[in-house]
Amino acid sequence: MAGALAVSLRTRTHDDLDVLYRISADLDTWEERNSREPSPLTRAKFDARLARADADDSSEKTVAFVIDAGGTAVGSASLSDFDRFAHHAEAGIALLPEARGRGIGTAAIRQLVEFGFVRCNLRRIHLQAIASNVGALRAYEKAGFVVEGRLREHAWVRGVYEDIVLMGILRSEQVATSLPQMPSAAPGQRSRASTEGSR
Ligand SMILES: CC(C)(COP(=O)(O)OP(=O)(O)OC[C@H]1O[C@@H](n2cnc3c(N)ncnc32)[C@H](O)[C@@H]1OP(=O)(O)O)[C@@H](O)C(=O)NCCC(=O)NCCS
């Protein structure tokens, strides 16, 4: 992949499962992606987790997209922990190693934020990142997130304690994106959102 790529958020299909499993099982970015203790993730466990998530029809359900770049699945982006009273949710994103550093993450986060504010009627979206994850922090900053706090030495990351950076964006702060179209679909349908992935 190189140059300008059409980046979109779309619904997962069966063909995406290998890519999504690769991302979820990647021990190299385990601590960046979640706070659980690192451990090898089997395909069976991954499949079972997906099946449980699919079976959950509660309103608290995670909104999960596949990130598509130029027609290829390269990552996942989600909104979770919805608070329907205070209208906020937490954002998460991860790309395959070969898709990183090409502007795809920034484009996907912008679309996720747009979806959260416009389609899910969120008022605030928040996230957290390990302080050394400079690529993530920069991508979030470019998408309009601001640093709201810091949990000092909160994470154990590959042999050292690291700070966790808390970031958030309010709907009133959202920078207008140049989206030609909004994500058009709820989970279960294909989204048509698309922007260029090059920086
Ligand atoms: C974090 C992630 C989603 C960012 O997406 P990305 O497509 O790699 O980021 P982009 O290419 O859009 O780059 C965004 C900015 O960060 C910078 N950047 C990216 N990777 C960087 C790195 N390793 N070191 C320094 N800067 C980096 C880019 O230069 C760009 O800034 P610029 O436009 O000012 O030059 C992606 O790297 C990823 O999936 N990482 C592994 C999982 C992860 O960490 N998830 C986030 C958990 S909080």
The ligand as a Tripos MOL2 file, in Angstrom:
@<TRIPOS>MOLECULE
LIG
   48    50     1     0     0
SMALL
NO_CHARGES

@<TRIPOS>ATOM
      1 C1         -2.0150    3.5900   16.6140 C.3       1 LIG1
      2 C2         -2.3710    3.3760   15.1490 C.3       1 LIG1
      3 C3         -3.8540    3.0850   15.0490 C.3       1 LIG1
      4 C4         -2.0630    4.6860   14.3920 C.3       1 LIG1
      5 O1         -2.4330    4.5300   13.0610 O.3       1 LIG1
      6 P1         -1.3640    4.8070   11.8870 P.3       1 LIG1
      7 O2         -2.0550    4.6250   10.6040 O.co2     1 LIG1
      8 O3         -0.1540    3.9860   12.1380 O.co2     1 LIG1
      9 O4         -1.0260    6.3400   12.1410 O.3       1 LIG1
     10 P2         -0.8800    7.4440   11.0170 P.3       1 LIG1
     11 O5         -0.0920    6.9040    9.8790 O.co2     1 LIG1
     12 O6         -2.2490    7.9730   10.7320 O.co2     1 LIG1
     13 O7          0.0230    8.5250   11.7420 O.3       1 LIG1
     14 C5         -0.4860    9.4600   12.6360 C.3       1 LIG1
     15 C6          0.6500   10.3520   13.0870 C.3       1 LIG1
     16 O8          1.4980    9.6340   13.9730 O.3       1 LIG1
     17 C7          2.8190    9.6200   13.4810 C.3       1 LIG1
     18 N1          3.3520    8.3000   13.7530 N.ar      1 LIG1
     19 C8          2.8360    7.1160   13.3690 C.ar      1 LIG1
     20 N2          3.5820    6.1130   13.8470 N.ar      1 LIG1
     21 C9          4.5870    6.6930   14.5340 C.ar      1 LIG1
     22 C10         5.6900    6.1730   15.2840 C.ar      1 LIG1
     23 N3          5.8790    4.8600   15.4140 N.pl3     1 LIG1
     24 N4          6.5240    7.0550   15.8670 N.ar      1 LIG1
     25 C11         6.3110    8.4000   15.7510 C.ar      1 LIG1
     26 N5          5.2780    8.9420   15.0800 N.ar      1 LIG1
     27 C12         4.4260    8.0840   14.4730 C.ar      1 LIG1
     28 C13         2.7140    9.8990   12.0030 C.3       1 LIG1
     29 O9          3.9040   10.4630   11.4990 O.3       1 LIG1
     30 C14         1.5410   10.8600   11.9680 C.3       1 LIG1
     31 O10         1.9000   12.1640   12.3630 O.3       1 LIG1
     32 P3          2.2460   13.3190   11.2760 P.3       1 LIG1
     33 O11         1.1130   13.3320   10.2890 O.co2     1 LIG1
     34 O12         2.3490   14.5320   12.1110 O.co2     1 LIG1
     35 O13         3.5300   12.8980   10.6340 O.co2     1 LIG1
     36 C15        -1.5570    2.1960   14.5250 C.3       1 LIG1
     37 O14        -0.1920    2.5170   14.5130 O.3       1 LIG1
     38 C16        -1.7380    0.8720   15.2670 C.2       1 LIG1
     39 O15        -2.6710    0.1450   14.9890 O.2       1 LIG1
     40 N6         -0.8250    0.5200   16.2080 N.am      1 LIG1
     41 C17        -0.8950   -0.7420   16.9270 C.3       1 LIG1
     42 C18        -2.1130   -0.8510   17.8540 C.3       1 LIG1
     43 C19        -2.2570    0.3710   18.7250 C.2       1 LIG1
     44 O16        -1.3050    0.8860   19.2730 O.2       1 LIG1
     45 N7         -3.5080    0.8170   18.8870 N.am      1 LIG1
     46 C20        -3.8260    2.0130   19.6450 C.3       1 LIG1
     47 C21        -4.0650    1.6900   21.0590 C.3       1 LIG1
     48 S1         -4.2980    3.1700   22.0520 S.3       1 LIG1
@<TRIPOS>BOND
     1     1     2 1
     2     2     3 1
     3     2     4 1
     4     2    36 1
     5     4     5 1
     6     5     6 1
     7     6     7 2
     8     6     8 1
     9     6     9 1
    10     9    10 1
    11    10    11 2
    12    10    12 1
    13    10    13 1
    14    13    14 1
    15    14    15 1
    16    15    16 1
    17    15    30 1
    18    16    17 1
    19    17    18 1
    20    17    28 1
    21    18    19 ar
    22    18    27 ar
    23    19    20 ar
    24    20    21 ar
    25    21    22 ar
    26    21    27 ar
    27    22    23 1
    28    22    24 ar
    29    24    25 ar
    30    25    26 ar
    31    26    27 ar
    32    28    29 1
    33    28    30 1
    34    30    31 1
    35    31    32 1
    36    32    33 2
    37    32    34 1
    38    32    35 1
    39    36    37 1
    40    36    38 1
    41    38    39 2
    42    38    40 1
    43    40    41 1
    44    41    42 1
    45    42    43 1
    46    43    44 2
    47    43    45 1
    48    45    46 1
    49    46    47 1
    50    47    48 1
@<TRIPOS>SUBSTRUCTURE
     1 LIG1         1 GROUP 0 **** ****
